[in-house]
């Protein structure tokens, strides 16, 4: 499996690089779910997203609005 570096701004305003293993390059929504699972595992297990299926990239929007985490880039490592 290939490793991908996801760069994001965390809830403290700091830029963070984390590595994730995926078969293919994750899109923004997949990357947001990976970050959520690693950073907020309890929240990731809950079904709090009533926007799923009605809004494009609901996890990306939820990460930004509720947890102040914004994805900057996704690159191969």
Buried (B, 14 or more C-beta within 10 A) or exposed (E): EEEBEBBBBBEEEEEBEBEBEBEEEBEBBBBBBBBBEEBBEEBBEEEEBEEEEEEEBBBBBBBBEEBEBBBEEBEEE
